[in-house]
Amino acid sequence: MIAYRDFTALAAAADAGPPLKVAVVCAAQRDVLMAADEAFKRGWAHPILIGDPDAIQAEADAAGLSVNPDQILPAWNEYEAAQHAASLLRAGSTHIAMKGLIHTDVLLKALLDPAARLREPGMRASHVFLADIPAYPKLLAITDAAVNIAPDLMAKAAILQNAIDFMTLIGIKKPKTAVLSAVETVNPLIASSLDAAALSVMAQRGQIHGGIVDGPLAFDNAISLKAAETKGISSAVAGDADILLVPDLVSGNILAKNLEYMADAMLAGLVLGLRAPVVLPSRADPLEARLAGLALARLVVAAKTRKRVINQHPVILPAAVSRSSPLPEALCCPPAENHCHSTNSHIGDSHAAT
């Protein structure tokens, strides 16, 4: 088992292998260009800069960077840029997409559109943050804090399976998942505690594969063995979690941003469920976080290239999900489940959390 203590160790692992083509969507932003340039110098990436050529060149000049005009794929608005990224990924002309100065919902709508043919069969679209937290002895995954707003039980099962597969791909064998709630016992009045208990049983029965799952666990029990022992909790996950499955997007986003701004954590985010990894930084993320996201994407691509089989478990989502996600529900659930729908999706009027 590979236990990455921090992003430095993860980046070192990502140094292996040849450069990969990276579509940088709406690249006319200083931090975005600096990340692409650093990835190129490190031998990680051959960036394809999508966006307004004049704006990209102006930002590059301001940052003191040299940009080859042949690297730029012209696009005059974020919708066109997102379509270019989808086309490049579909054609196999690029291995990774990275969000630049573009709204998350615009990018993901283009990539998740069935016409783009980028979805992994049987897999739900979801997001995972990997957090480098100084006070925690290893990297910690948080899911889903950016794509699925209020997942029901079966959606949570699919999100969890994505996260377990992701951690396995980057070298964490049998990752331990804490399914979070406000309490560590089942309370019929707290829906997240019921879902957590059901997910634990689903993992025991083989409906969720590849990891160790326990819940409900409160956040303190999930990351502190002392807290768990004080409360008399005996668990293989308590105090040693690799993955935190949060009840919903709001709680997950608050948790992740709280760790970032109050505990000096660094976050790297990826969208899962597509044929190619999508690096999804916040527009306020520092250079180091963007590079960590690219390192993660490189490790995922390398692992997929070695295995070519990442969906060995049965599809666990035959049922429609009744609640919304930042994208229309039909785009998030597996491609075969075209009957999925949501009656309260308002993404056309708002932007995703990152």
C-alpha atoms as a printed R data frame, in Angstrom:
    type eleno elety resid chain resno       x      y       z
1   ATOM     1    CA   MET     A     1   0.000  0.000   0.000
2   ATOM     2    CA   ILE     A     2   1.217  3.489  -0.856
3   ATOM     3    CA   ALA     A     3   0.528  5.976   1.928
4   ATOM     4    CA   TYR     A     4   1.070  9.500   0.643
5   ATOM     5    CA   ARG     A     5   1.800 11.773   3.569
6   ATOM     6    CA   ASP     A     6   1.391 14.956   1.547
7   ATOM     7    CA   PHE     A     7   1.246 16.434  -1.928
8   ATOM     8    CA   THR     A     8   5.036 16.526  -2.140
9   ATOM     9    CA   ALA     A     9   5.128 12.725  -2.025
10  ATOM    10    CA   LEU     A    10   2.241 12.498  -4.462
11  ATOM    11    CA   ALA     A    11   3.940 14.874  -6.916
12  ATOM    12    CA   ALA     A    12   7.130 12.836  -6.750
13  ATOM    13    CA   ALA     A    13   5.152  9.737  -7.724
14  ATOM    14    CA   ALA     A    14   3.616 11.677 -10.628
15  ATOM    15    CA   ASP     A    15   7.072 12.456 -12.043
16  ATOM    16    CA   ALA     A    16   7.225  8.974 -13.541
17  ATOM    17    CA   GLY     A    17   6.038  8.587 -17.113
18  ATOM    18    CA   PRO     A    18   5.925 10.719 -20.234
19  ATOM    19    CA   PRO     A    19   4.231 14.121 -20.575
20  ATOM    20    CA   LEU     A    20   0.480 14.018 -21.162
21  ATOM    21    CA   LYS     A    21  -1.606 16.358 -23.261
22  ATOM    22    CA   VAL     A    22  -3.701 18.633 -21.039
23  ATOM    23    CA   ALA     A    23  -6.584 20.752 -22.355
24  ATOM    24    CA   VAL     A    24  -6.612 23.937 -20.271
25  ATOM    25    CA   VAL     A    25 -10.116 25.343 -20.670
26  ATOM    26    CA   CYS     A    26 -10.304 29.154 -20.707
27  ATOM    27    CA   ALA     A    27  -6.601 29.572 -20.056
28  ATOM    28    CA   ALA     A    28  -6.455 33.371 -19.940
29  ATOM    29    CA   GLN     A    29  -5.633 33.655 -16.231
30  ATOM    30    CA   ARG     A    30  -2.222 34.207 -14.689
31  ATOM    31    CA   ASP     A    31  -2.353 31.372 -12.137
32  ATOM    32    CA   VAL     A    32  -3.707 28.946 -14.723
33  ATOM    33    CA   LEU     A    33  -0.901 29.728 -17.163
34  ATOM    34    CA   MET     A    34   1.721 29.496 -14.439
35  ATOM    35    CA   ALA     A    35   0.450 26.052 -13.472
36  ATOM    36    CA   ALA     A    36   0.490 24.914 -17.099
37  ATOM    37    CA   ASP     A    37   4.025 26.275 -17.536
38  ATOM    38    CA   GLU     A    38   5.278 24.569 -14.367
39  ATOM    39    CA   ALA     A    39   3.678 21.283 -15.428
40  ATOM    40    CA   PHE     A    40   5.429 21.574 -18.793
41  ATOM    41    CA   LYS     A    41   8.803 22.274 -17.177
42  ATOM    42    CA   ARG     A    42   8.350 19.345 -14.828
43  ATOM    43    CA   GLY     A    43   7.700 17.015 -17.744
44  ATOM    44    CA   TRP     A    44   4.114 16.383 -16.774
45  ATOM    45    CA   ALA     A    45   2.186 18.070 -19.551
46  ATOM    46    CA   HIS     A    46   2.016 19.377 -23.062
47  ATOM    47    CA   PRO     A    47  -0.645 22.058 -22.472
48  ATOM    48    CA   ILE     A    48  -3.266 22.945 -25.059
49  ATOM    49    CA   LEU     A    49  -4.436 26.440 -24.127
50  ATOM    50    CA   ILE     A    50  -8.078 26.963 -25.071
51  ATOM    51    CA   GLY     A    51  -9.402 30.510 -25.159
52  ATOM    52    CA   ASP     A    52  -9.022 33.976 -26.634
53  ATOM    53    CA   PRO     A    53  -5.486 34.075 -28.100
54  ATOM    54    CA   ASP     A    54  -4.995 37.787 -27.388
55  ATOM    55    CA   ALA     A    55  -6.160 37.443 -23.787
56  ATOM    56    CA   ILE     A    56  -3.954 34.394 -23.250
57  ATOM    57    CA   GLN     A    57  -0.942 36.177 -24.688
58  ATOM    58    CA   ALA     A    58  -1.593 39.268 -22.554
59  ATOM    59    CA   GLU     A    59  -1.803 37.184 -19.360
60  ATOM    60    CA   ALA     A    60   1.331 35.264 -20.344
61  ATOM    61    CA   ASP     A    61   3.234 38.497 -20.961
62  ATOM    62    CA   ALA     A    62   2.130 39.862 -17.589
63  ATOM    63    CA   ALA     A    63   3.397 36.689 -15.914
64  ATOM    64    CA   GLY     A    64   6.673 36.719 -17.829
65  ATOM    65    CA   LEU     A    65   5.843 33.467 -19.622
66  ATOM    66    CA   SER     A    66   6.576 32.478 -23.189
67  ATOM    67    CA   VAL     A    67   3.652 30.963 -25.076
68  ATOM    68    CA   ASN     A    68   3.960 29.264 -28.447
69  ATOM    69    CA   PRO     A    69   0.995 30.331 -30.614
70  ATOM    70    CA   ASP     A    70   0.709 26.730 -31.773
71  ATOM    71    CA   GLN     A    71  -0.276 25.809 -28.198
72  ATOM    72    CA   ILE     A    72  -3.406 27.952 -28.383
73  ATOM    73    CA   LEU     A    73  -6.760 26.661 -29.596
74  ATOM    74    CA   PRO     A    74  -8.931 29.736 -30.205
75  ATOM    75    CA   ALA     A    75 -12.292 29.966 -28.448
76  ATOM    76    CA   TRP     A    76 -14.212 33.200 -28.028
77  ATOM    77    CA   ASN     A    77 -16.393 32.344 -25.039
78  ATOM    78    CA   GLU     A    78 -16.511 29.730 -22.296
79  ATOM    79    CA   TYR     A    79 -19.210 27.680 -24.029
80  ATOM    80    CA   GLU     A    80 -17.092 27.298 -27.152
81  ATOM    81    CA   ALA     A    81 -14.034 26.528 -25.028
82  ATOM    82    CA   ALA     A    82 -15.892 23.773 -23.168
83  ATOM    83    CA   GLN     A    83 -17.041 22.226 -26.451
84  ATOM    84    CA   HIS     A    84 -13.463 22.253 -27.740
85  ATOM    85    CA   ALA     A    85 -12.333 20.421 -24.598
86  ATOM    86    CA   ALA     A    86 -15.056 17.797 -25.032
87  ATOM    87    CA   SER     A    87 -14.083 17.280 -28.674
88  ATOM    88    CA   LEU     A    88 -10.395 16.874 -27.831
89  ATOM    89    CA   LEU     A    89 -11.146 14.328 -25.116
90  ATOM    90    CA   ARG     A    90 -13.580 12.404 -27.312
91  ATOM    91    CA   ALA     A    91 -11.027 12.202 -30.145
92  ATOM    92    CA   GLY     A    92  -8.278 11.085 -27.766
93  ATOM    93    CA   SER     A    93  -6.275 14.193 -28.661
94  ATOM    94    CA   THR     A    94  -5.786 15.046 -24.996
95  ATOM    95    CA   HIS     A    95  -5.511 12.938 -21.852
96  ATOM    96    CA   ILE     A    96  -6.668 15.395 -19.180
97  ATOM    97    CA   ALA     A    97  -8.885 18.476 -18.985
98  ATOM    98    CA   MET     A    98  -8.176 21.241 -16.499
99  ATOM    99    CA   LYS     A    99 -10.570 24.012 -15.594
100 ATOM   100    CA   GLY     A   100  -9.284 27.537 -16.096
101 ATOM   101    CA   LEU     A   101 -11.284 30.758 -15.891
102 ATOM   102    CA   ILE     A   102 -14.607 29.102 -16.660
103 ATOM   103    CA   HIS     A   103 -17.710 28.425 -14.607
104 ATOM   104    CA   THR     A   104 -17.837 24.832 -13.415
105 ATOM   105    CA   ASP     A   105 -21.373 24.188 -14.621
106 ATOM   106    CA   VAL     A   106 -20.567 25.340 -18.164
107 ATOM   107    CA   LEU     A   107 -17.558 23.037 -18.395
108 ATOM   108    CA   LEU     A   108 -19.296 20.007 -16.889
109 ATOM   109    CA   LYS     A   109 -22.428 20.393 -18.983
110 ATOM   110    CA   ALA     A   110 -20.298 20.072 -22.106
111 ATOM   111    CA   LEU     A   111 -18.306 17.119 -20.793
112 ATOM   112    CA   LEU     A   112 -21.297 15.225 -19.365
113 ATOM   113    CA   ASP     A   113 -23.542 15.761 -22.376
114 ATOM   114    CA   PRO     A   114 -24.389 12.292 -23.778
115 ATOM   115    CA   ALA     A   115 -23.411 13.558 -27.221
116 ATOM   116    CA   ALA     A   116 -19.858 14.049 -25.959
117 ATOM   117    CA   ARG     A   117 -19.559 10.281 -25.343
118 ATOM   118    CA   LEU     A   118 -17.153 10.782 -22.444
119 ATOM   119    CA   ARG     A   119 -19.039  8.975 -19.688
120 ATOM   120    CA   GLU     A   120 -17.823  5.715 -18.169
121 ATOM   121    CA   PRO     A   121 -20.579  3.110 -18.561
122 ATOM   122    CA   GLY     A   122 -22.411  2.438 -15.320
123 ATOM   123    CA   MET     A   123 -20.677  5.213 -13.392
124 ATOM   124    CA   ARG     A   124 -22.184  8.282 -11.803
125 ATOM   125    CA   ALA     A   125 -20.459 11.637 -12.203
126 ATOM   126    CA   SER     A   126 -19.053 12.843  -8.897
127 ATOM   127    CA   HIS     A   127 -16.294 14.964  -7.404
128 ATOM   128    CA   VAL     A   128 -13.544 14.223  -4.919
129 ATOM   129    CA   PHE     A   129 -11.294 16.593  -3.013
130 ATOM   130    CA   LEU     A   130  -7.955 15.254  -1.857
131 ATOM   131    CA   ALA     A   131  -6.773 17.270   1.135
132 ATOM   132    CA   ASP     A   132  -3.219 17.723   2.389
133 ATOM   133    CA   ILE     A   133  -3.799 18.632   6.043
134 ATOM   134    CA   PRO     A   134  -0.758 19.402   8.235
135 ATOM   135    CA   ALA     A   135  -2.485 17.960  11.319
136 ATOM   136    CA   TYR     A   136  -3.428 14.641   9.646
137 ATOM   137    CA   PRO     A   137  -0.848 11.932   8.952
138 ATOM   138    CA   LYS     A   138  -1.936 11.188   5.378
139 ATOM   139    CA   LEU     A   139  -3.902 12.588   2.486
140 ATOM   140    CA   LEU     A   140  -7.676 12.618   3.050
141 ATOM   141    CA   ALA     A   141 -10.371 12.379   0.389
142 ATOM   142    CA   ILE     A   142 -13.684 14.252   0.772
143 ATOM   143    CA   THR     A   143 -16.641 13.458  -1.478
144 ATOM   144    CA   ASP     A   144 -18.916 14.867  -2.891
145 ATOM   145    CA   ALA     A   145 -18.467 18.588  -2.300
146 ATOM   146    CA   ALA     A   146 -18.935 19.999  -5.795
147 ATOM   147    CA   VAL     A   147 -21.238 18.035  -8.126
148 ATOM   148    CA   ASN     A   148 -24.095 16.161  -6.385
149 ATOM   149    CA   ILE     A   149 -26.158 18.458  -4.170
150 ATOM   150    CA   ALA     A   150 -28.408 16.104  -2.177
151 ATOM   151    CA   PRO     A   151 -27.707 12.493  -3.119
152 ATOM   152    CA   ASP     A   152 -30.017  9.758  -1.909
153 ATOM   153    CA   LEU     A   153 -28.807  6.364  -0.701
154 ATOM   154    CA   MET     A   154 -28.102  4.812  -4.092
155 ATOM   155    CA   ALA     A   155 -26.418  7.967  -5.364
156 ATOM   156    CA   LYS     A   156 -24.216  7.956  -2.255
157 ATOM   157    CA   ALA     A   157 -23.304  4.346  -2.963
158 ATOM   158    CA   ALA     A   158 -22.195  5.282  -6.466
159 ATOM   159    CA   ILE     A   159 -20.275  8.337  -5.208
160 ATOM   160    CA   LEU     A   160 -18.564  6.190  -2.599
161 ATOM   161    CA   GLN     A   161 -17.626  3.530  -5.154
162 ATOM   162    CA   ASN     A   162 -16.099  6.237  -7.360
163 ATOM   163    CA   ALA     A   163 -14.013  7.477  -4.441
164 ATOM   164    CA   ILE     A   164 -12.826  3.992  -3.493
165 ATOM   165    CA   ASP     A   165 -11.876  3.282  -7.121
166 ATOM   166    CA   PHE     A   166 -10.043  6.611  -7.302
167 ATOM   167    CA   MET     A   167  -8.028  5.993  -4.150
168 ATOM   168    CA   THR     A   168  -7.202  2.495  -5.373
169 ATOM   169    CA   LEU     A   169  -6.027  3.874  -8.712
170 ATOM   170    CA   ILE     A   170  -3.566  6.237  -7.031
171 ATOM   171    CA   GLY     A   171  -2.164  3.413  -4.942
172 ATOM   172    CA   ILE     A   172  -4.200  3.339  -1.712
173 ATOM   173    CA   LYS     A   173  -5.269 -0.288  -1.310
174 ATOM   174    CA   LYS     A   174  -8.417 -1.046   0.682
175 ATOM   175    CA   PRO     A   175  -9.069  2.620   1.549
176 ATOM   176    CA   LYS     A   176 -11.023  3.218   4.735
177 ATOM   177    CA   THR     A   177 -14.211  5.241   4.403
178 ATOM   178    CA   ALA     A   178 -15.994  7.061   7.196
179 ATOM   179    CA   VAL     A   179 -19.596  7.808   6.256
180 ATOM   180    CA   LEU     A   180 -20.258 11.038   8.111
181 ATOM   181    CA   SER     A   181 -23.248 12.169  10.083
182 ATOM   182    CA   ALA     A   182 -23.735 14.379  13.128
183 ATOM   183    CA   VAL     A   183 -23.724 11.341  15.408
184 ATOM   184    CA   GLU     A   184 -22.061  7.932  15.568
185 ATOM   185    CA   THR     A   185 -25.241  5.976  16.266
186 ATOM   186    CA   VAL     A   186 -28.309  5.453  14.111
187 ATOM   187    CA   ASN     A   187 -31.009  8.012  14.772
188 ATOM   188    CA   PRO     A   188 -34.224  7.680  12.726
189 ATOM   189    CA   LEU     A   189 -34.624 11.465  12.885
190 ATOM   190    CA   ILE     A   190 -31.258 12.029  11.143
191 ATOM   191    CA   ALA     A   191 -31.466 10.733   7.583
192 ATOM   192    CA   SER     A   192 -27.706 10.783   7.067
193 ATOM   193    CA   SER     A   193 -27.224  8.340   9.958
194 ATOM   194    CA   LEU     A   194 -29.651  5.891   8.325
195 ATOM   195    CA   ASP     A   195 -27.876  6.186   4.972
196 ATOM   196    CA   ALA     A   196 -24.513  5.692   6.666
197 ATOM   197    CA   ALA     A   197 -25.656  2.490   8.347
198 ATOM   198    CA   ALA     A   198 -27.113  1.176   5.099
199 ATOM   199    CA   LEU     A   199 -23.900  1.932   3.205
200 ATOM   200    CA   SER     A   200 -21.869  0.067   5.822
201 ATOM   201    CA   VAL     A   201 -24.060 -2.991   5.379
202 ATOM   202    CA   MET     A   202 -23.916 -2.667   1.592
203 ATOM   203    CA   ALA     A   203 -20.116 -2.787   1.803
204 ATOM   204    CA   GLN     A   204 -20.292 -5.881   4.036
205 ATOM   205    CA   ARG     A   205 -22.620 -7.570   1.523
206 ATOM   206    CA   GLY     A   206 -20.377 -6.788  -1.471
207 ATOM   207    CA   GLN     A   207 -22.570 -4.128  -3.061
208 ATOM   208    CA   ILE     A   208 -19.694 -1.679  -2.568
209 ATOM   209    CA   HIS     A   209 -16.265 -3.070  -3.381
210 ATOM   210    CA   GLY     A   210 -12.615 -2.455  -2.677
211 ATOM   211    CA   GLY     A   211 -12.641 -0.626   0.629
212 ATOM   212    CA   ILE     A   212 -13.542 -0.747   4.300
213 ATOM   213    CA   VAL     A   213 -16.669  1.256   5.107
214 ATOM   214    CA   ASP     A   214 -18.073  2.261   8.490
215 ATOM   215    CA   GLY     A   215 -20.733  4.671   9.593
216 ATOM   216    CA   PRO     A   216 -22.373  6.612  10.890
217 ATOM   217    CA   LEU     A   217 -19.327  8.358  12.284
218 ATOM   218    CA   ALA     A   218 -19.111 11.959  13.399
219 ATOM   219    CA   PHE     A   219 -16.171 13.924  12.029
220 ATOM   220    CA   ASP     A   220 -14.176 13.752  15.264
221 ATOM   221    CA   ASN     A   221 -14.468  9.955  15.441
222 ATOM   222    CA   ALA     A   222 -13.509  9.602  11.797
223 ATOM   223    CA   ILE     A   223 -10.197 11.421  12.116
224 ATOM   224    CA   SER     A   224  -9.288 11.061  15.805
225 ATOM   225    CA   LEU     A   225  -8.713  7.654  17.396
226 ATOM   226    CA   LYS     A   226  -8.659  9.316  20.805
227 ATOM   227    CA   ALA     A   227 -12.127 10.748  20.247
228 ATOM   228    CA   ALA     A   228 -13.393  7.361  19.104
229 ATOM   229    CA   GLU     A   229 -11.903  5.550  22.096
230 ATOM   230    CA   THR     A   230 -13.300  8.131  24.509
231 ATOM   231    CA   LYS     A   231 -16.769  7.452  23.098
232 ATOM   232    CA   GLY     A   232 -16.263  3.693  23.202
233 ATOM   233    CA   ILE     A   233 -16.339  3.271  19.439
234 ATOM   234    CA   SER     A   234 -14.615  0.157  18.096
235 ATOM   235    CA   SER     A   235 -14.033  0.573  14.373
236 ATOM   236    CA   ALA     A   236 -11.380 -0.259  11.771
237 ATOM   237    CA   VAL     A   237 -12.027  3.156  10.238
238 ATOM   238    CA   ALA     A   238 -12.233  5.471  13.257
239 ATOM   239    CA   GLY     A   239  -9.181  7.683  13.550
240 ATOM   240    CA   ASP     A   240  -7.675  6.303  10.341
241 ATOM   241    CA   ALA     A   241 -10.050  7.345   7.538
242 ATOM   242    CA   ASP     A   242  -8.790  7.716   3.969
243 ATOM   243    CA   ILE     A   243 -12.164  8.895   2.646
244 ATOM   244    CA   LEU     A   244 -14.911 11.012   4.179
245 ATOM   245    CA   LEU     A   245 -18.286 10.539   2.513
246 ATOM   246    CA   VAL     A   246 -20.322 13.626   3.423
247 ATOM   247    CA   PRO     A   247 -24.128 13.783   3.681
248 ATOM   248    CA   ASP     A   248 -24.548 16.387   0.941
249 ATOM   249    CA   LEU     A   249 -22.744 18.999  -1.119
250 ATOM   250    CA   VAL     A   250 -23.293 21.838   1.340
251 ATOM   251    CA   SER     A   251 -21.770 20.022   4.304
252 ATOM   252    CA   GLY     A   252 -18.931 18.714   2.158
253 ATOM   253    CA   ASN     A   253 -18.101 22.077   0.678
254 ATOM   254    CA   ILE     A   254 -18.157 23.756   4.094
255 ATOM   255    CA   LEU     A   255 -15.930 21.010   5.521
256 ATOM   256    CA   ALA     A   256 -13.414 21.231   2.686
257 ATOM   257    CA   LYS     A   257 -13.223 25.019   2.680
258 ATOM   258    CA   ASN     A   258 -13.057 25.063   6.485
259 ATOM   259    CA   LEU     A   259 -10.036 22.758   6.373
260 ATOM   260    CA   GLU     A   260  -8.473 24.911   3.663
261 ATOM   261    CA   TYR     A   261  -8.865 28.273   5.360
262 ATOM   262    CA   MET     A   262  -8.822 27.343   9.053
263 ATOM   263    CA   ALA     A   263  -6.461 24.354   9.143
264 ATOM   264    CA   ASP     A   264  -4.014 25.328   6.368
265 ATOM   265    CA   ALA     A   265  -5.081 22.393   4.218
266 ATOM   266    CA   MET     A   266  -4.404 22.329   0.488
267 ATOM   267    CA   LEU     A   267  -7.121 20.861  -1.720
268 ATOM   268    CA   ALA     A   268  -6.921 19.233  -5.122
269 ATOM   269    CA   GLY     A   269 -10.172 18.331  -6.871
270 ATOM   270    CA   LEU     A   270 -11.070 15.897  -9.651
271 ATOM   271    CA   VAL     A   271 -14.307 15.014 -11.409
272 ATOM   272    CA   LEU     A   272 -14.821 11.254 -11.603
273 ATOM   273    CA   GLY     A   273 -17.031  9.162 -13.850
274 ATOM   274    CA   LEU     A   274 -15.576 10.330 -17.165
275 ATOM   275    CA   ARG     A   275 -13.196  8.522 -19.507
276 ATOM   276    CA   ALA     A   276 -10.535 11.120 -18.713
277 ATOM   277    CA   PRO     A   277  -9.839 12.919 -15.428
278 ATOM   278    CA   VAL     A   278 -10.972 16.524 -15.115
279 ATOM   279    CA   VAL     A   279  -8.946 18.750 -12.791
280 ATOM   280    CA   LEU     A   280 -11.407 21.107 -11.126
281 ATOM   281    CA   PRO     A   281  -9.622 23.783  -9.098
282 ATOM   282    CA   SER     A   282 -11.382 26.709  -7.517
283 ATOM   283    CA   ARG     A   283 -10.665 29.991  -9.238
284 ATOM   284    CA   ALA     A   284  -9.004 31.128  -5.987
285 ATOM   285    CA   ASP     A   285  -6.705 28.094  -5.709
286 ATOM   286    CA   PRO     A   286  -2.938 28.683  -5.483
287 ATOM   287    CA   LEU     A   287  -0.436 27.310  -7.977
288 ATOM   288    CA   GLU     A   288   0.455 24.404  -5.689
289 ATOM   289    CA   ALA     A   289  -3.146 23.162  -5.525
290 ATOM   290    CA   ARG     A   290  -3.481 23.261  -9.307
291 ATOM   291    CA   LEU     A   291  -0.267 21.263  -9.682
292 ATOM   292    CA   ALA     A   292  -1.482 18.757  -7.108
293 ATOM   293    CA   GLY     A   293  -4.634 18.280  -9.181
294 ATOM   294    CA   LEU     A   294  -2.533 17.626 -12.272
295 ATOM   295    CA   ALA     A   295  -0.384 15.163 -10.319
296 ATOM   296    CA   LEU     A   296  -3.535 13.284  -9.293
297 ATOM   297    CA   ALA     A   297  -4.775 13.235 -12.879
298 ATOM   298    CA   ARG     A   298  -1.427 11.865 -14.095
299 ATOM   299    CA   LEU     A   299  -1.540  9.043 -11.557
300 ATOM   300    CA   VAL     A   300  -5.107  8.182 -12.580
301 ATOM   301    CA   VAL     A   301  -4.227  8.118 -16.295
302 ATOM   302    CA   ALA     A   302  -1.165  5.957 -15.630
303 ATOM   303    CA   ALA     A   303  -3.167  3.501 -13.542
304 ATOM   304    CA   LYS     A   304  -5.951  3.269 -16.116
305 ATOM   305    CA   THR     A   305  -3.391  2.663 -18.835
306 ATOM   306    CA   ARG     A   306  -1.958 -0.215 -16.835
307 ATOM   307    CA   LYS     A   307  -5.271 -1.793 -15.961
308 ATOM   308    CA   ARG     A   308  -7.698 -0.842 -18.717
309 ATOM   309    CA   VAL     A   309 -10.377 -2.287 -16.460
310 ATOM   310    CA   ILE     A   310 -11.658 -0.025 -13.717
311 ATOM   311    CA   ASN     A   311 -15.299 -1.054 -13.504
312 ATOM   312    CA   GLN     A   312 -15.101 -4.666 -12.360
313 ATOM   313    CA   HIS     A   313 -17.819 -4.270  -9.744
314 ATOM   314    CA   PRO     A   314 -21.503 -4.575 -10.619
315 ATOM   315    CA   VAL     A   315 -23.452 -1.469 -11.487
316 ATOM   316    CA   ILE     A   316 -25.204 -0.401  -8.289
317 ATOM   317    CA   LEU     A   317 -27.447  2.328  -9.653
318 ATOM   318    CA   PRO     A   318 -30.494  0.828 -11.361
319 ATOM   319    CA   ALA     A   319 -32.723  3.367  -9.647
320 ATOM   320    CA   ALA     A   320 -33.371  6.973 -10.536
321 ATOM   321    CA   VAL     A   321 -32.173  9.553  -8.036
322 ATOM   322    CA   SER     A   322 -34.898 11.887  -6.914
323 ATOM   323    CA   ARG     A   323 -32.924 14.966  -5.898
324 ATOM   324    CA   SER     A   324 -30.848 17.494  -7.737
325 ATOM   325    CA   SER     A   325 -27.189 18.019  -8.574
326 ATOM   326    CA   PRO     A   326 -25.454 21.139  -9.894
327 ATOM   327    CA   LEU     A   327 -26.024 19.638 -13.327
328 ATOM   328    CA   PRO     A   328 -29.306 18.126 -14.514
329 ATOM   329    CA   GLU     A   329 -29.765 14.748 -12.840
330 ATOM   330    CA   ALA     A   330 -29.854 12.952 -16.196
331 ATOM   331    CA   LEU     A   331 -26.277 14.067 -16.806
332 ATOM   332    CA   CYS     A   332 -24.941 12.879 -13.441
333 ATOM   333    CA   CYS     A   333 -26.414  9.410 -13.250
334 ATOM   334    CA   PRO     A   334 -24.959  6.568 -15.342
335 ATOM   335    CA   PRO     A   335 -25.397  6.883 -19.130
336 ATOM   336    CA   ALA     A   336 -27.685  3.851 -19.309
337 ATOM   337    CA   GLU     A   337 -30.085  5.413 -16.811
338 ATOM   338    CA   ASN     A   338 -31.672  7.939 -19.161
339 ATOM   339    CA   HIS     A   339 -34.870  7.905 -17.125
340 ATOM   340    CA   CYS     A   340 -33.153  9.629 -14.201
341 ATOM   341    CA   HIS     A   341 -34.616 13.043 -13.630
342 ATOM   342    CA   SER     A   342 -34.853 15.778 -11.080
343 ATOM   343    CA   THR     A   343 -37.718 18.111 -10.422
344 ATOM   344    CA   ASN     A   344 -35.680 20.748  -8.605
345 ATOM   345    CA   SER     A   345 -32.509 21.275 -10.625
346 ATOM   346    CA   HIS     A   346 -31.782 24.957 -11.117
347 ATOM   347    CA   ILE     A   347 -28.287 24.851 -12.534
348 ATOM   348    CA   GLY     A   348 -29.126 27.030 -15.479
349 ATOM   349    CA   ASP     A   349 -29.366 29.990 -13.126
350 ATOM   350    CA   SER     A   350 -26.448 29.297 -10.812
351 ATOM   351    CA   HIS     A   351 -22.884 28.106 -10.721
352 ATOM   352    CA   ALA     A   352 -21.354 25.097  -9.010
353 ATOM   353    CA   ALA     A   353 -19.687 25.405  -5.661
354 ATOM   354    CA   THR     A   354 -16.090 25.482  -6.818
